[in-house]
Amino acid sequence: MNARHWLTRVTGLTLGLGFVASSLVAVPASAGSSPAAYYDQKAEWAACEAGPPPEGWPFPPEEWVKAWEGLECATIVVPKNYRKPADGNLSIAISRRKATDPAKRQGVLLLNPGGPGGDGLLMPQGFKNDKVAGPFDLIGFDPRGTGRSSTLHCAEPPIVPLYETRPTDKQFAQIAADAEAMEKGCEAAGGGLRKYITTANTARDMDVIRAAIGEKKINYLGYSYGTLLGAVYGSLFPGGLNRSVLDASMHPDWQYYEQAKQVSVAARENFDALAAWMAERDSRYHFGKTQADVRTYLDGIRAKLAARPVAWPGEPGMPEIDGTWFDIILGGSGYRPAWALAAELIGQIRDAANNPAQAKLSPDAGKALKILYGNIKKTYNGVFPAVTCEAVWSKDPKGYEEQMRLFREKYPYGPGAMQAAPTNCSFAKSKPQEPLVDLKRKGYPVGLVVGAEFDPATQYDGSPAMAAALNNNLISVRDEGSHGQYGTNPCVTKKVDDYLIKGILPGSRVECEGAPRPDVPADGQAATRAKPAGSLAERAAAIAAQGHFDRRR
């Protein structure tokens, strides 16, 4: 993976760097009495300072400095509490990459990577070579609570939380206790900021950004949770929004417990599709001749791994591959071009589980598994556990236990039953500061919603539901299995570029083909090409470098 791909994969990480003094904006003299006063400030742009590389940066330090080249930064001031501006201010870090074709400039394109909790200051760099970079200033920002903006943190829990994709009934109490401990830690570290970290307040910050950069309207591109944020902005500030693209949309009615559960529903859908594909190639992979046979066989391997985990070779700090990790791998293999490699890696895990005395995972397999599945790190940024509490959560433990029983049986892959577990919000003592925003499109142009079948993070049903709620046009991607399509799927990218740049809407409901499945012949079919070249790790890196998630994180 090259530095550009790594760079854009980590823009969602909290960088935790100090502010650039030359980019700070003075608080408006009249601020503190009215939110309108914050609209008088003007962003003072200066070249971004890179600061030290983030933890885990795998390239020379000079590559981190290069990552910021051509990007300007500024900081604006917003009220912590829009209802009572006198309660204090927050700083919001913003970035700009100027349009490369000033003669054809059409304004700005504000970007958001999702989350909640994803910071987007580097996000414009992921689009600098794309068509939208010509007519638009690309604007990134770290939402309140993240990155170089005023940050929100949670205290680390006293013990490592239990994470089991198929927890037993006896483990339910520990899972609930962990969630309650997380809420206590977030409440303790949140100070007076936490209750004001909401989607609606971030949308209000976006409108202050719009004014501070001197624009009457913004164009908007948001991924994942950024789709909800964009829909809320348009509902609150229709006069400030021009064209909008909501890619990998959340469901407008699933905030947030149902949205969480649908991650495991999508993981099961992706596993079933992979299992059917492998069954058609049983002579190569030897997992079973039908989808049901493959599932039964791999569930048996999962039981062996739960009893005797397999070492993750050659990768210090990585855990053993136990039953839970095997579920994560099985449910996390939705991206179609990766299926052949995933099947080979699953086969190596199978062999090690079946014959632990002789069969070991190779260091090459360990590297490949880490590239594809092992880069998720737990953080204690407090934005996600704050924003998701803006909806009302059930306090009934029996309801969560019932759902966890259902999910461990029916949807055990990927994160499995953990997506049905209680969260910190189940134990929140404070009530939401305001009702959820009623999503509607009234007063701004028709936008685009993009959704992919088998999306592993925001299940596909959310995209047509969001398009219907906003009366927007919908682009659906068939048989895909990845999260976010603009900039990676050529068909989607062309349609979105035509819309953003030329104002040309596709049909109200159109489809694009997803990324192709591997060219591995089914049993009884002749081979059409040679076996893929390169080591397992090299092939994994090539798949990771194809662009999925790169621009958003």
Residue pairs with C-beta under 8 A, 6 or more apart in sequence:
1 371
1 541
1 544
1 545
2 545
3 59
3 63
3 66
3 67
4 67
4 125
4 550
5 544
5 545
5 547
5 550
6 57
6 58
6 59
7 64
7 67
7 122
7 125
7 126
8 122
8 123
8 125
8 126
8 550
8 551
8 552
8 553
9 375
9 549
9 550
9 553
10 54
10 56
10 57
10 553
11 113
11 118
11 119
11 120
11 121
11 122
11 123
11 125
11 126
11 140
11 552
11 553
12 113
12 114
12 115
12 117
12 118
12 119
12 120
12 552
12 553
13 54
13 119
13 379
13 553
14 117
14 119
14 146
14 147
14 151
14 379
14 381
15 51
15 54
15 119
15 121
15 147
15 148
16 147
16 151
17 51
17 52
17 147
17 148
18 51
18 148
19 75
19 91
19 93
19 148
20 46
20 48
20 49
20 73
20 75
22 44
22 46
23 44
23 45
23 46
23 73
23 74
23 75
24 44
24 75
24 91
25 41
25 42
25 43
25 44
25 74
25 75
25 76
25 77
25 212
26 41
26 77
27 77
27 89
28 37
28 38
28 40
28 41
28 77
29 37
30 37
30 40
31 37
31 38
31 77
31 79
31 85
31 89
32 79
32 85
32 86
32 89
33 85
33 86
34 85
35 79
35 82
35 85
35 204
37 85
38 76
38 77
38 78
38 79
38 85
38 208
38 211
39 208
39 211
39 212
41 76
41 77
41 208
41 211
41 212
42 212
42 214
43 74
43 76
43 94
43 96
43 212
43 213
43 214
44 74
45 72
45 73
45 74
45 96
46 72
46 73
46 74
47 68
47 71
47 72
47 73
48 68
48 71
48 72
48 73
48 95
48 121
49 68
49 73
50 64
50 65
50 67
50 68
52 61
52 64
53 61
53 64
54 64
56 377
57 63
57 64
67 122
67 125
68 122
68 125
70 97
70 125
70 128
71 95
71 96
71 97
71 122
71 124
71 125
72 95
72 96
72 97
72 98
73 93
73 94
73 95
73 96
73 121
73 148
74 93
74 94
74 95
74 96
74 212
75 91
75 92
75 93
75 94
75 148
76 91
76 92
76 94
76 208
76 209
76 212
77 89
77 90
77 91
77 92
78 89
78 90
78 91
78 92
78 144
78 204
78 205
78 208
79 85
79 87
79 88
79 89
79 90
80 87
80 88
80 89
80 90
80 192
80 193
80 196
81 87
81 88
81 196
82 201
82 204
87 192
88 192
90 144
90 149
90 150
90 193
91 149
91 150
92 141
92 142
92 143
92 144
92 149
92 150
92 205
92 208
92 209
93 121
93 141
93 142
93 147
93 148
93 149
94 121
94 139
94 140
94 141
94 142
94 209
94 212
94 213
95 121
95 122
95 123
95 124
95 139
95 140
95 141
96 108
96 124
96 137
96 138
96 139
96 140
96 213
97 124
97 125
97 127
97 128
97 133
97 137
97 138
98 137
99 105
99 106
99 133
99 134
99 135
99 136
99 137
100 133
100 134
101 134
101 135
104 134
104 135
105 135
105 136
105 137
106 135
106 136
106 219
106 501
107 136
107 137
107 215
107 217
107 218
107 219
107 242
108 136
108 137
108 138
108 139
108 213
108 215
108 218
108 219
109 132
109 136
109 137
109 138
109 139
109 218
109 219
109 220
109 221
109 500
110 139
110 141
110 206
110 209
110 210
110 218
110 219
110 220
110 221
111 120
111 123
111 124
111 127
111 138
111 139
111 140
111 221
111 222
112 118
112 120
112 123
112 141
112 143
112 220
112 221
112 222
112 223
112 226
112 229
112 230
113 119
113 120
113 123
113 223
113 224
113 226
113 551
113 552
113 553
114 222
114 223
114 224
114 225
114 226
114 227
114 248
114 552
115 143
115 146
115 224
115 225
115 226
115 383
115 384
115 387
116 143
116 199
116 225
116 383
116 384
116 386
116 387
116 388
117 145
117 146
117 381
117 383
117 384
117 387
118 143
118 146
118 224
118 225
118 226
118 552
118 553
119 142
119 143
119 146
119 147
119 148
119 149
120 140
120 141
120 142
120 143
120 147
121 140
121 141
121 142
121 147
121 148
122 140
123 138
123 140
123 551
123 552
124 138
124 139
124 140
126 487
126 550
126 551
126 552
127 133
127 138
127 487
127 551
128 138
130 487
130 493
130 497
131 497
131 501
132 138
132 221
132 497
132 500
132 501
134 501
135 501
136 219
136 500
137 213
139 209
139 213
139 218
141 149
141 205
141 206
141 209
142 148
142 149
143 149
143 202
143 205
143 229
143 383
144 150
144 152
144 196
144 197
144 201
144 202
144 205
145 151
145 152
145 193
145 197
145 381
145 382
145 383
145 386
146 152
146 381
146 383
150 193
151 381
152 190
152 193
152 194
152 197
152 381
152 382
152 383
152 386
153 189
153 190
153 380
153 381
153 382
154 182
154 185
154 186
154 189
154 190
154 380
154 381
154 382
154 385
155 185
155 186
155 188
155 189
155 380
156 185
156 380
157 178
157 181
157 182
157 185
158 181
159 178
159 181
161 175
161 178
161 179
161 181
161 182
162 171
162 174
162 175
162 178
163 324
163 418
164 171
164 175
164 324
164 416
164 417
164 418
165 323
165 324
165 327
165 328
165 408
165 412
165 413
165 414
165 415
165 416
165 417
165 418
166 323
166 324
166 327
166 408
166 412
166 416
166 417
167 175
167 404
167 408
167 417
167 418
167 421
169 401
169 405
172 397
172 400
172 401
172 404
175 404
175 418
175 421
175 422
176 397
176 400
176 421
176 422
176 426
179 421
179 422
179 423
179 424
179 426
179 427
180 424
180 426
180 427
182 385
182 423
182 424
183 385
183 424
183 425
183 426
183 427
183 428
184 427
185 380
186 194
186 382
186 385
186 386
186 424
187 194
187 428
187 429
189 382
190 382
190 386
194 382
194 386
195 386
195 430
195 433
196 433
197 382
197 383
197 386
197 387
198 386
198 387
198 390
198 432
198 433
198 434
199 228
199 229
199 232
199 387
199 390
199 437
200 232
200 236
200 390
200 434
200 437
202 229
203 229
203 232
203 233
203 236
203 237
203 437
204 236
206 218
206 229
206 233
206 237
207 233
207 236
207 237
207 240
210 216
210 217
210 218
210 237
210 240
216 240
217 239
217 240
217 241
217 242
218 240
218 241
218 242
219 242
219 243
219 244
219 500
220 230
220 233
220 234
220 241
220 243
220 244
220 245
221 244
221 245
221 247
221 486
221 500
222 229
222 230
222 244
222 245
222 246
222 247
223 247
223 248
223 483
223 484
223 486
223 552
224 247
224 248
224 250
224 457
224 458
224 483
224 484
224 552
225 250
225 387
226 246
227 246
227 247
227 248
227 249
227 250
227 449
227 458
227 466
228 249
228 250
228 252
228 255
230 244
230 246
231 246
231 252
231 439
231 466
231 469
231 470
232 437
232 439
233 240
233 241
234 241
234 244
234 441
234 444
234 447
234 470
235 437
235 438
235 439
235 440
235 441
236 437
238 441
238 442
238 443
238 444
239 443
239 444
241 444
241 445
242 444
242 445
243 445
243 447
243 499
243 500
243 503
244 444
244 445
244 447
244 448
244 472
245 447
245 448
245 450
245 486
245 496
245 499
245 500
246 447
246 448
246 449
246 450
246 463
246 466
246 472
247 449
247 450
247 484
247 485
247 486
247 496
248 450
248 451
248 452
248 455
248 457
248 458
248 463
248 483
248 484
248 485
249 449
249 450
249 451
249 458
249 462
249 463
249 465
249 466
249 467
250 259
250 458
250 462
250 466
251 258
251 259
251 262
251 458
251 459
251 461
251 462
251 465
251 466
252 439
252 462
252 465
252 466
252 469
253 465
254 262
254 462
255 388
255 390
255 391
255 436
256 388
256 391
256 425
257 391
257 393
257 394
257 423
259 458
259 462
260 419
260 420
260 423
261 403
261 407
261 411
261 419
261 420
262 419
262 458
262 459
262 461
262 462
263 414
263 415
263 419
263 456
263 457
263 459
264 331
264 407
264 411
264 412
264 413
264 414
264 415
264 416
264 417
264 418
264 419
264 420
265 411
265 459
266 334
266 414
266 454
266 455
266 456
266 457
266 459
266 460
267 331
267 332
267 334
267 411
267 413
267 414
267 415
267 416
267 456
268 331
268 410
268 411
268 412
268 413
268 414
269 454
270 331
270 332
270 333
270 334
270 413
270 414
270 454
270 456
270 481
271 295
271 330
271 331
271 333
271 413
271 414
272 291
272 295
273 334
273 454
273 479
273 481
274 330
274 333
274 334
274 339
274 342
274 343
275 287
275 291
275 294
275 295
275 298
276 291
276 294
277 339
277 517
278 285
278 287
278 288
278 294
278 339
278 343
279 287
279 288
279 289
279 290
279 291
279 293
279 294
280 522
280 523
281 343
281 520
281 521
281 522
281 523
282 288
282 289
282 523
283 523
284 343
284 520
284 523
285 343
285 344
285 346
285 347
286 347
287 293
287 294
287 297
287 298
287 343
287 346
287 347
287 350
288 294
288 295
288 296
288 297
298 326
298 330
298 346
298 350
301 326
301 349
301 350
301 353
301 354
302 323
302 326
302 327
302 330
303 323
304 353
304 354
305 321
305 322
305 323
305 325
305 326
305 349
305 353
306 322
306 323
306 324
308 353
308 356
309 320
309 321
309 322
309 323
309 325
310 320
310 321
310 349
310 352
310 353
310 356
310 360
310 361
311 320
311 321
311 360
311 361
312 318
312 319
312 320
312 321
312 361
312 366
312 369
312 370
312 374
313 360
313 361
313 362
313 363
313 365
313 366
314 363
314 366
314 367
315 366
315 367
315 369
315 370
315 374
318 366
318 370
318 374
319 325
321 329
321 349
321 361
321 369
324 416
325 373
326 349
327 412
327 413
327 414
327 416
328 373
328 413
328 414
328 415
329 342
329 345
329 346
329 349
329 369
329 373
330 346
330 413
330 414
331 413
331 414
331 415
331 416
331 456
332 372
332 373
332 414
332 456
333 339
333 342
333 346
333 372
334 454
334 456
334 481
334 482
335 481
335 482
335 515
335 543
335 548
336 479
336 480
336 481
336 514
336 515
336 516
336 517
336 518
337 515
337 516
337 517
337 518
337 543
337 546
338 372
338 540
338 543
339 517
339 518
339 520
340 518
340 520
340 532
341 368
341 372
341 532
341 536
341 539
341 540
341 543
342 372
344 536
345 365
345 368
345 369
345 372
345 536
348 361
348 362
348 365
349 361
351 359
352 359
352 360
352 361
361 369
362 536
364 535
364 536
364 537
365 536
367 536
367 537
367 540
368 535
368 536
368 537
368 539
368 540
369 540
371 537
371 540
371 541
371 544
372 540
372 543
372 544
385 423
385 424
385 425
388 423
388 425
389 424
389 425
389 428
389 432
390 432
390 433
390 436
391 425
391 432
391 436
392 431
392 432
393 422
393 423
393 425
393 426
393 428
394 400
394 426
395 426
395 427
397 422
400 420
400 421
400 422
400 426
403 417
403 420
404 417
404 420
404 421
405 417
406 420
407 416
407 417
407 419
407 420
408 416
408 417
411 417
411 419
414 456
439 466
439 469
439 470
440 469
440 470
441 447
441 470
441 471
441 472
446 471
446 472
446 473
446 505
447 470
447 472
447 473
448 472
448 473
448 474
448 475
448 495
448 496
448 499
448 505
448 506
449 463
449 464
449 466
449 467
449 470
449 472
449 473
449 474
449 475
450 463
450 474
450 475
450 477
450 485
450 486
450 492
450 496
451 458
451 460
451 462
451 463
451 464
451 467
451 474
451 475
451 476
451 477
452 460
452 463
452 476
452 477
452 480
452 481
452 482
452 483
452 485
452 489
452 514
453 460
453 476
453 477
453 478
453 479
453 480
453 481
453 514
454 460
454 479
454 480
454 481
455 463
455 480
455 481
455 482
455 483
456 481
456 482
456 483
457 483
458 483
460 476
463 474
463 476
464 474
464 476
466 472
467 473
467 474
473 505
473 506
473 507
473 508
473 509
473 510
474 508
474 509
474 510
475 485
475 492
475 495
475 496
475 506
475 510
475 511
475 512
476 509
476 510
476 511
476 512
477 485
477 489
477 491
477 492
477 511
477 512
477 513
477 514
478 511
478 512
478 513
478 514
479 513
479 514
479 517
480 489
480 514
480 515
481 514
481 515
482 488
482 514
482 515
482 548
483 548
483 549
484 548
484 549
484 551
484 552
485 492
485 493
485 512
486 492
486 493
486 496
487 493
487 547
487 551
488 515
488 546
488 547
488 548
488 550
488 551
489 512
489 514
489 515
491 512
491 513
492 512
495 506
495 510
495 512
498 504
498 506
499 505
499 506
515 546
519 528
519 529
521 527
521 528
532 539
534 542
